[in-house]
Amino acid sequence: MTTPIYKLLVMLAVTLTLLGCAKPQEVQKISGSAQGTTYHISFWSPEPVETVTIQQAVEAEFTRLDAQLSNYRKDSVIEQLNATVSSEPFAVSEEIIGLIEQARTVSVASGGCYDLTIKPLFDLWGFNGDKLTPPNTETLQAALKQVGFNQIKVLDATHIQKLNPTLRIDLSSIAQGYSVARMVGILEQHGIENYLVEIGGELQTRGQKPDTSPWRVALEKPLSNERTMQKVVTINRTEPLAVMTSGTYRHYFDVNGKRYSHILNAKTGVPVEHNTVSVTVLHDNPTQADAWSTALLCLGKDKGLEVANQAGIAALFIEQQGEAFNEFRSVPFEALKQITLE
């Protein structure tokens, strides 16, 4: 007669065998084009998830965001605001108000180098076209009068006032980080806690891979003529982490032997001329990380490190000296735990 303990051992052996033969969880992936770039979303969940449902929700959210934030759609809310030459109250969404206020905080910390109202300067220099158009001093000074957060007044949760009727806002330095946050929200609404969401190189991770290995993110070497890897960030933490990089090496004009970066100092109205070619920010908030990476790149390594240390921002600066690319880390970056850079 079979003893109860024998039956128990057999059942245990069968259970362990089945577990050992179980198919390992696979990472699901969706990708596409949006916001003038590409996106890639990798995720997995112990519970069944319909990938098609996730992709449909992601694409619908991109469409909604473009209708609100895109500076390349004349019918978007932000471009309707820009086209309105008036100081009358203008109705916008709560999320636009939120982005403006988050950017304002970063702008103040940067001493005004970073500013969402920089659009008149960006257009003046021709960075939206295929030819650089350096302005003369008089034209530049006139454009500078249209720039400044002090010319934006938030009236309430859904209304804004342009104290200067000709003021125009460019959300591109913060909207992509916000878009990452929105896509993350979709995943988490579906109970997904392990993911890597990337839009145009800006990304956020949470959790780990199915085999418990960490997410690893490559940082691009700041070269304009090739795409090679500078460093790899290994994220040995399961809490959300955004990795946002801004650089001067992709969008620029070379004129008469001089390179003009698309990063404009909103205080002076001219492209930055320092040797800092990229800044990567690690932060738990992708929207803020996006704004901070642009602001710190505007400031450059010397002033940027000072500001990052004061604000508690984990930032990696890369400065080009001839053929060499030298790295400089803020104090908060050095203090990061469960993050390795190699």
Backbone hydrogen bonds in HBPLUS format (Angstrom, degrees):
<---DONOR---> <-ACCEPTOR-->    atom                        ^
c    i                          cat <-CA-CA->   ^        H-A-AA   ^      H-
h    n   atom  resd res      DA  || num        DHA   H-A  angle D-A-AA Bond
n    s   type  num  typ     dist DA aas  dist angle  dist       angle   num
A0006-TYR N   A0003-THR O   3.04 MM   3  5.21 122.3  2.39 100.3 114.8     1
A0007-LYS N   A0003-THR O   3.04 MM   4  6.44 159.8  2.08 155.1 160.6     2
A0008-LEU N   A0004-PRO O   2.98 MM   4  6.23 154.6  2.04 148.5 155.5     3
A0009-LEU N   A0005-ILE O   3.00 MM   4  6.25 154.1  2.07 142.9 149.3     4
A0010-VAL N   A0006-TYR O   2.91 MM   4  6.23 157.5  1.96 153.6 159.8     5
A0011-MET N   A0007-LYS O   2.93 MM   4  6.17 164.5  1.95 151.1 155.2     6
A0012-LEU N   A0008-LEU O   2.93 MM   4  6.13 155.1  2.00 146.2 153.3     7
A0013-ALA N   A0009-LEU O   2.92 MM   4  6.12 155.2  1.98 145.7 152.3     8
A0014-VAL N   A0010-VAL O   2.95 MM   4  6.22 158.1  2.00 152.8 158.2     9
A0015-THR N   A0011-MET O   2.96 MM   4  6.16 159.9  2.00 147.1 152.7    10
A0016-LEU N   A0012-LEU O   2.98 MM   4  6.19 165.6  2.00 152.5 155.5    11
A0017-THR N   A0013-ALA O   2.99 MM   4  6.15 150.8  2.08 141.9 150.3    12
A0018-LEU N   A0014-VAL O   2.91 MM   4  6.19 158.8  1.95 151.9 157.1    13
A0019-LEU N   A0015-THR O   2.94 MM   4  6.21 158.7  1.99 151.2 157.3    14
A0020-GLY N   A0016-LEU O   2.89 MM   4  6.03 153.6  1.96 142.7 150.3    15
A0021-CYS N   A0017-THR O   2.98 MM   4  6.20 136.4  2.17 140.9 152.4    16
A0021-CYS N   A0018-LEU O   3.20 MM   3  5.09 127.4  2.49  90.7 104.3    17
A0022-ALA N   A0018-LEU O   2.98 MM   4  6.04 115.0  2.41 137.5 153.2    18
A0022-ALA N   A0019-LEU O   3.23 MM   3  5.09 149.3  2.33  95.3 104.3    19
A0028-GLN N   A0043-PHE O   2.68 MM  15  5.34 163.1  1.71 172.2 167.3    20
A0043-PHE N   A0028-GLN O   2.89 MM  15  5.34 155.2  1.95 150.4 157.9    21
A0030-ILE N   A0041-ILE O   2.95 MM  11  5.32 153.6  2.02 147.7 156.3    22
A0041-ILE N   A0030-ILE O   2.84 MM  11  5.32 168.1  1.86 167.2 167.5    23
A0032-GLY N   A0039-TYR O   3.13 MM   7  5.52 146.9  2.25 145.0 147.1    24
A0039-TYR N   A0032-GLY O   2.89 MM   7  5.52 154.2  1.96 148.8 150.3    25
A0034-ALA N   A0037-THR O   2.92 MM   3  5.50 157.2  1.98 135.2 142.8    26
A0037-THR N   A0034-ALA O   2.88 MM   3  5.50 158.2  1.93 121.7 128.8    27
A0200-GLY N   A0038-THR O   2.90 MM 162  5.53 156.9  1.95 167.1 174.2    28
A0040-HIS N   A0198-GLU O   2.86 MM 158  5.24 158.8  1.90 149.0 155.3    29
A0198-GLU N   A0040-HIS O   2.91 MM 158  5.24 153.1  1.98 153.0 160.9    30
A0042-SER N   A0196-LEU O   2.92 MM 154  5.17 168.9  1.93 151.1 153.8    31
A0196-LEU N   A0042-SER O   2.78 MM 154  5.17 148.6  1.87 152.0 154.4    32
A0044-TRP N   A0194-ASN O   3.16 MM 150  5.83 149.8  2.26 154.5 156.4    33
A0053-THR N   A0050-GLU O   3.11 MM   3  5.32 119.9  2.49 100.4 114.4    34
A0054-ILE N   A0050-GLU O   3.18 MM   4  6.58 155.7  2.24 150.9 157.4    35
A0055-GLN N   A0051-THR O   2.92 MM   4  6.23 163.8  1.95 156.0 160.0    36
A0056-GLN N   A0052-VAL O   2.97 MM   4  6.15 160.6  2.00 150.5 155.5    37
A0057-ALA N   A0053-THR O   3.07 MM   4  6.27 156.3  2.13 144.5 150.8    38
A0058-VAL N   A0054-ILE O   2.89 MM   4  6.14 155.0  1.96 151.4 158.8    39
A0059-GLU N   A0055-GLN O   2.92 MM   4  6.12 167.8  1.94 155.5 157.7    40
A0060-ALA N   A0056-GLN O   3.01 MM   4  6.12 155.0  2.07 143.5 150.5    41
A0061-GLU N   A0057-ALA O   3.00 MM   4  6.16 148.4  2.11 141.0 149.4    42
A0062-PHE N   A0058-VAL O   2.97 MM   4  6.29 154.0  2.04 150.6 157.7    43
A0063-THR N   A0059-GLU O   3.10 MM   4  6.32 158.4  2.15 144.3 149.7    44
A0064-ARG N   A0060-ALA O   3.01 MM   4  6.28 154.9  2.08 142.7 149.6    45
A0065-LEU N   A0061-GLU O   2.85 MM   4  6.05 162.6  1.88 153.5 157.9    46
A0066-ASP N   A0062-PHE O   2.94 MM   4  6.13 162.2  1.97 151.6 156.1    47
A0067-ALA N   A0063-THR O   3.20 MM   4  6.41 153.2  2.28 143.0 149.6    48
A0068-GLN N   A0065-LEU O   2.98 MM   3  5.10 139.5  2.15 100.6 112.8    49
A0069-LEU N   A0065-LEU O   2.73 MM   4  5.82 174.3  1.73 173.4 172.1    50
A0070-SER N   A0066-ASP O   3.23 MM   4  4.77 156.2  2.29 119.9 125.3    51
A0077-VAL N   A0067-ALA O   2.98 MM  10  6.47 149.3  2.08 140.2 146.1    52
A0078-ILE N   A0068-GLN O   3.17 MM  10  6.25 149.3  2.26 145.8 154.2    53
A0076-SER N   A0073-ARG O   3.11 MM   3  5.42 167.8  2.13 112.5 116.2    54
A0080-GLN N   A0076-SER O   2.91 MM   4  6.15 145.6  2.03 148.9 159.0    55
A0081-LEU N   A0077-VAL O   2.99 MM   4  6.26 151.2  2.08 146.1 153.9    56
A0082-ASN N   A0078-ILE O   2.99 MM   4  6.27 152.9  2.07 137.8 145.3    57
A0083-ALA N   A0079-GLU O   2.92 MM   4  6.03 145.3  2.04 138.3 147.1    58
A0084-THR N   A0081-LEU O   3.18 MM   3  5.25 146.8  2.30  99.6 109.3    59
A0090-PHE N   A0160-ILE O   2.77 MM  70  5.28 157.1  1.82 154.5 162.4    60
A0160-ILE N   A0090-PHE O   2.91 MM  70  5.28 159.0  1.96 145.7 151.4    61
A0092-VAL N   A0158-THR O   2.88 MM  66  5.19 160.1  1.92 131.5 138.3    62
A0097-ILE N   A0093-SER O   3.26 MM   4  6.65 162.0  2.30 148.9 153.2    63
A0098-GLY N   A0094-GLU O   2.86 MM   4  6.12 156.4  1.92 147.0 154.2    64
A0099-LEU N   A0095-GLU O   2.92 MM   4  6.13 154.1  1.99 144.3 150.2    65
A0100-ILE N   A0096-ILE O   2.96 MM   4  6.17 162.3  1.99 152.3 157.0    66
A0101-GLU N   A0097-ILE O   3.00 MM   4  6.24 160.8  2.03 152.5 157.4    67
A0102-GLN N   A0098-GLY O   2.97 MM   4  6.17 156.7  2.03 147.1 153.6    68
A0103-ALA N   A0099-LEU O   2.90 MM   4  6.03 162.3  1.94 149.7 155.0    69
A0104-ARG N   A0100-ILE O   2.84 MM   4  6.00 143.7  1.98 141.9 152.6    70
A0105-THR N   A0101-GLU O   3.23 MM   4  6.46 155.6  2.29 144.5 148.4    71
A0106-VAL N   A0102-GLN O   3.36 MM   4  6.72 159.3  2.40 145.9 150.4    72
A0107-SER N   A0103-ALA O   2.83 MM   4  6.01 153.7  1.90 149.4 157.7    73
A0108-VAL N   A0104-ARG O   2.92 MM   4  6.20 160.2  1.96 154.4 157.9    74
A0109-ALA N   A0105-THR O   3.17 MM   4  6.43 161.2  2.21 144.4 149.3    75
A0110-SER N   A0106-VAL O   2.97 MM   4  6.21 139.4  2.14 142.9 154.1    76
A0110-SER N   A0107-SER O   3.12 MM   3  5.07 124.8  2.44  93.1 107.4    77
A0112-GLY N   A0107-SER O   2.91 MM   5  5.08 156.7  1.96 159.2 153.1    78
A0111-GLY N   A0108-VAL O   3.05 MM   3  5.17 161.1  2.08 108.1 113.1    79
A0113-CYS N   A0110-SER O   3.42 MM   3  5.54 168.2  2.43 105.0 108.2    80
A0266-ALA N   A0113-CYS O   3.03 MM 153  4.98 171.6  2.03 133.7 131.4    81
A0170-ASP N   A0116-LEU O   2.78 MM  54  5.31 167.0  1.80 157.1 160.5    82
A0121-LEU N   A0118-ILE O   2.93 MM   3  5.50 126.5  2.22 119.3 132.6    83
A0122-PHE N   A0118-ILE O   3.08 MM   4  6.32 159.2  2.12 152.3 158.9    84
A0123-ASP N   A0119-LYS O   2.93 MM   4  6.11 163.7  1.95 161.1 164.0    85
A0124-LEU N   A0120-PRO O   2.96 MM   4  6.02 150.3  2.05 135.7 144.6    86
A0125-TRP N   A0121-LEU O   3.01 MM   4  6.25 156.9  2.07 154.3 157.7    87
A0127-PHE N   A0122-PHE O   3.27 MM   5  5.83 150.0  2.37 170.8 166.3    88
A0126-GLY N   A0123-ASP O   3.08 MM   3  5.13 145.0  2.21  99.5 110.2    89
A0133-THR N   A0125-TRP O   2.91 MM   8  4.92 170.1  1.92 127.1 128.2    90
A0129-GLY N   A0126-GLY O   3.03 MM   3  5.37 161.6  2.07 111.9 117.8    91
A0140-LEU N   A0136-ASN O   2.95 MM   4  6.12 162.2  1.98 159.1 164.9    92
A0141-GLN N   A0137-THR O   2.96 MM   4  6.12 160.8  2.00 150.5 155.1    93
A0142-ALA N   A0138-GLU O   3.10 MM   4  6.31 149.5  2.19 143.2 151.4    94
A0143-ALA N   A0139-THR O   3.04 MM   4  6.31 152.5  2.12 145.4 152.6    95
A0144-LEU N   A0140-LEU O   2.94 MM   4  6.21 152.2  2.02 149.0 157.0    96
A0145-LYS N   A0142-ALA O   3.31 MM   3  5.47 140.1  2.48  97.6 107.8    97
A0146-GLN N   A0143-ALA O   2.89 MM   3  5.44 156.8  1.95 115.0 122.7    98
A0147-VAL N   A0144-LEU O   3.11 MM   3  5.19 164.5  2.13 108.0 111.8    99
A0151-GLN N   A0148-GLY O   3.00 MM   3  5.71 163.9  2.03 120.4 124.2   100
A0152-ILE N   A0149-PHE O   3.05 MM   3  5.40 165.7  2.07 116.4 117.6   101
A0163-LEU N   A0151-GLN O   2.87 MM  12  4.91 150.7  1.95 142.0 146.6   102
A0153-LYS N   A0161-GLN O   2.94 MM   8  5.06 161.4  1.97 155.9 158.8   103
A0161-GLN N   A0153-LYS O   2.77 MM   8  5.06 147.3  1.87 150.3 159.8   104
A0155-LEU N   A0159-HIS O   2.97 MM   4  5.42 147.6  2.08 135.6 143.8   105
A0167-LEU N   A0164-ASN O   3.00 MM   3  5.51 169.6  2.02 126.0 128.4   106
A0174-ILE N   A0171-LEU O   3.03 MM   3  5.71 168.2  2.05 126.0 129.4   107
A0175-ALA N   A0171-LEU O   2.78 MM   4  5.54 152.7  1.86 166.6 172.4   108
A0178-TYR N   A0174-ILE O   3.11 MM   4  6.36 155.1  2.18 146.1 153.7   109
A0179-SER N   A0175-ALA O   2.79 MM   4  6.02 145.7  1.91 141.8 151.8   110
A0180-VAL N   A0176-GLN O   2.97 MM   4  6.30 151.3  2.06 146.0 152.8   111
A0181-ALA N   A0177-GLY O   3.12 MM   4  6.47 155.9  2.18 143.7 149.8   112
A0182-ARG N   A0178-TYR O   2.94 MM   4  6.30 147.5  2.05 146.1 155.3   113
A0183-MET N   A0179-SER O   2.98 MM   4  6.29 156.5  2.03 152.3 157.8   114
A0184-VAL N   A0180-VAL O   2.92 MM   4  6.16 157.0  1.97 152.5 159.4   115
A0185-GLY N   A0181-ALA O   2.98 MM   4  6.18 148.5  2.08 140.0 148.6   116
A0186-ILE N   A0182-ARG O   3.15 MM   4  6.53 143.2  2.29 140.8 149.5   117
A0187-LEU N   A0183-MET O   3.20 MM   4  6.59 161.1  2.23 150.7 154.1   118
A0188-GLU N   A0184-VAL O   2.96 MM   4  6.24 167.0  1.98 157.2 160.8   119
A0189-GLN N   A0185-GLY O   2.91 MM   4  6.02 143.2  2.05 141.6 151.3   120
A0190-HIS N   A0187-LEU O   2.99 MM   3  5.26 137.4  2.17 101.3 113.7   121
A0192-ILE N   A0187-LEU O   3.02 MM   5  5.26 160.8  2.06 143.2 138.5   122
A0191-GLY N   A0188-GLU O   3.00 MM   3  4.89 156.0  2.06 105.9 107.5   123
A0195-TYR N   A0206-ARG O   3.01 MM  11  5.43 153.2  2.08 136.9 143.6   124
A0206-ARG N   A0195-TYR O   3.00 MM  11  5.43 142.1  2.15 155.3 151.7   125
A0197-VAL N   A0204-GLN O   2.90 MM   7  5.38 166.1  1.92 162.3 163.9   126
A0204-GLN N   A0197-VAL O   2.91 MM   7  5.38 144.5  2.03 145.0 156.4   127
A0199-ILE N   A0202-GLU O   2.77 MM   3  5.23 161.2  1.80 155.7 160.2   128
A0202-GLU N   A0199-ILE O   2.95 MM   3  5.23 164.1  1.97 122.1 123.0   129
A0203-LEU N   A0243-VAL O   3.24 MM  40  5.47 166.4  2.26 143.1 146.2   130
A0243-VAL N   A0203-LEU O   2.87 MM  40  5.47 158.6  1.92 141.8 148.3   131
A0205-THR N   A0241-LEU O   2.89 MM  36  5.41 159.0  1.94 146.5 150.2   132
A0241-LEU N   A0205-THR O   2.97 MM  36  5.41 149.5  2.07 145.2 150.7   133
A0207-GLY N   A0238-THR O   2.86 MM  31  3.90 166.5  1.88 115.7 118.5   134
A0209-LYS N   A0213-SER O   2.90 MM   4  5.37 172.9  1.90 174.3 171.9   135
A0212-THR N   A0209-LYS O   2.84 MM   3  5.18 154.5  1.90 125.5 126.7   136
A0235-ILE N   A0215-TRP O   2.98 MM  20  5.58 176.9  1.98 178.0 177.8   137
A0217-VAL N   A0233-VAL O   2.78 MM  16  5.01 163.6  1.81 146.9 151.9   138
A0233-VAL N   A0217-VAL O   2.67 MM  16  5.01 167.8  1.68 158.8 157.8   139
A0219-LEU N   A0231-LYS O   2.72 MM  12  5.14 176.8  1.72 155.1 155.2   140
A0230-GLN N   A0219-LEU O   2.72 MM  11  5.57 166.5  1.73 159.2 163.1   141
A0231-LYS N   A0219-LEU O   3.35 MM  12  5.14 156.2  2.41 128.4 134.7   142
A0221-LYS N   A0228-THR O   2.76 MM   7  5.52 175.1  1.77 149.0 149.3   143
A0223-LEU N   A0221-LYS O   2.66 MM   2  5.71 134.2  1.87 116.8 101.2   144
A0342-GLU N   A0232-VAL O   3.09 MM 110  5.44 164.1  2.12 145.8 149.6   145
A0234-THR N   A0340-THR O   2.89 MM 106  5.19 164.3  1.91 150.7 155.9   146
A0340-THR N   A0234-THR O   3.08 MM 106  5.19 163.0  2.11 145.1 150.5   147
A0236-ASN N   A0338-GLN O   2.69 MM 102  4.69 139.4  1.85 156.8 163.3   148
A0242-ALA N   A0283-HIS O   2.64 MM  41  5.20 168.8  1.65 167.0 169.7   149
A0283-HIS N   A0242-ALA O   3.07 MM  41  5.20 156.0  2.13 138.1 145.5   150
A0244-MET N   A0281-VAL O   3.00 MM  37  5.28 168.8  2.02 154.3 157.1   151
A0281-VAL N   A0244-MET O   2.75 MM  37  5.28 161.4  1.78 157.7 161.7   152
A0246-SER N   A0279-VAL O   2.93 MM  33  5.46 158.1  1.98 152.5 157.6   153
A0279-VAL N   A0246-SER O   2.87 MM  33  5.46 152.1  1.95 156.7 165.6   154
A0248-THR N   A0277-VAL O   2.92 MM  29  5.17 153.7  1.99 135.9 140.9   155
A0262-HIS N   A0251-HIS O   3.19 MM  11  5.76 137.5  2.38 161.0 148.8   156
A0253-PHE N   A0260-TYR O   3.02 MM   7  5.18 150.4  2.11 136.8 146.2   157
A0260-TYR N   A0253-PHE O   2.73 MM   7  5.18 164.6  1.76 159.0 164.5   158
A0255-VAL N   A0258-LYS O   2.82 MM   3  5.28 162.4  1.85 158.2 156.0   159
A0258-LYS N   A0255-VAL O   2.94 MM   3  5.28 158.8  1.99 114.1 121.1   160
A0272-VAL N   A0263-ILE O   2.97 MM   9  6.12 158.3  2.02 170.7 169.4   161
A0265-ASN N   A0270-VAL O   3.02 MM   5  5.77 175.6  2.03 148.5 147.3   162
A0269-GLY N   A0265-ASN O   2.64 MM   4  5.45 153.1  1.71 160.9 170.0   163
A0320-GLN N   A0275-ASN O   2.94 MM  45  5.53 162.7  1.97 155.4 151.3   164
A0277-VAL N   A0318-ILE O   2.86 MM  41  5.92 150.8  1.94 154.9 164.3   165
A0318-ILE N   A0278-SER O   2.96 MM  40  5.32 158.6  2.01 158.9 156.2   166
A0280-THR N   A0316-LEU O   2.90 MM  36  5.08 159.7  1.95 143.2 149.5   167
A0316-LEU N   A0280-THR O   2.80 MM  36  5.08 156.7  1.85 148.1 156.2   168
A0282-LEU N   A0314-ALA O   3.00 MM  32  5.49 161.4  2.04 152.9 158.6   169
A0289-ALA N   A0285-ASN O   2.94 MM   4  6.10 157.1  1.99 153.2 160.8   170
A0290-ASP N   A0286-PRO O   3.00 MM   4  6.08 152.8  2.08 141.9 147.4   171
A0291-ALA N   A0287-THR O   3.26 MM   4  6.59 165.0  2.29 148.8 151.7   172
A0292-TRP N   A0288-GLN O   2.84 MM   4  5.99 167.0  1.86 156.1 160.3   173
A0293-SER N   A0289-ALA O   2.96 MM   4  6.05 156.1  2.02 146.2 151.9   174
A0294-THR N   A0290-ASP O   3.40 MM   4  6.65 157.4  2.45 145.6 150.3   175
A0295-ALA N   A0291-ALA O   2.97 MM   4  6.22 163.9  2.00 152.8 158.0   176
A0296-LEU N   A0292-TRP O   2.86 MM   4  5.93 169.0  1.87 155.8 158.2   177
A0297-LEU N   A0293-SER O   3.11 MM   4  6.11 148.0  2.21 133.6 142.4   178
A0298-CYS N   A0294-THR O   2.94 MM   4  6.16 151.6  2.02 146.8 154.6   179
A0299-LEU N   A0295-ALA O   3.07 MM   4  6.40 150.7  2.16 143.9 151.5   180
A0300-GLY N   A0296-LEU O   2.96 MM   4  6.12 144.7  2.08 142.9 152.2   181
A0304-GLY N   A0300-GLY O   2.69 MM   4  5.26 141.2  1.84 151.0 164.4   182
A0305-LEU N   A0301-LYS O   2.90 MM   4  5.72 158.9  1.94 142.7 146.1   183
A0307-VAL N   A0303-LYS O   2.99 MM   4  6.28 161.5  2.03 154.4 158.9   184
A0308-ALA N   A0304-GLY O   2.81 MM   4  5.96 165.1  1.84 153.7 158.4   185
A0309-ASN N   A0305-LEU O   2.95 MM   4  6.02 159.6  1.99 146.4 151.5   186
A0310-GLN N   A0306-GLU O   3.11 MM   4  6.31 154.9  2.18 142.4 149.3   187
A0311-ALA N   A0307-VAL O   2.91 MM   4  6.10 152.5  1.99 150.9 158.5   188
A0312-GLY N   A0308-ALA O   2.90 MM   4  5.82 115.0  2.34 138.7 153.1   189
A0313-ILE N   A0308-ALA O   2.85 MM   5  4.79 164.0  1.88 143.2 145.5   190
A0330-SER N   A0315-ALA O   2.98 MM  15  5.43 160.5  2.02 160.4 163.8   191
A0317-PHE N   A0328-PHE O   2.76 MM  11  5.05 172.4  1.77 163.6 162.8   192
A0328-PHE N   A0317-PHE O   2.84 MM  11  5.05 150.6  1.93 149.6 154.3   193
A0319-GLU N   A0326-ASN O   2.84 MM   7  5.21 164.2  1.87 154.1 157.9   194
A0326-ASN N   A0319-GLU O   2.82 MM   7  5.21 157.9  1.87 163.1 157.6   195
A0321-GLN N   A0324-ALA O   2.90 MM   3  5.21 164.1  1.93 147.2 152.6   196
A0324-ALA N   A0321-GLN O   3.05 MM   3  5.21 153.8  2.12 130.5 126.8   197
A0333-PHE N   A0330-SER O   3.09 MM   3  5.14 124.0  2.42  96.8 111.3   198
A0334-GLU N   A0330-SER O   3.07 MM   4  6.44 158.9  2.11 153.9 159.1   199
A0335-ALA N   A0331-VAL O   3.06 MM   4  6.29 139.9  2.22 145.2 156.7   200
A0336-LEU N   A0333-PHE O   3.13 MM   3  5.36 162.3  2.16 108.6 114.1   201
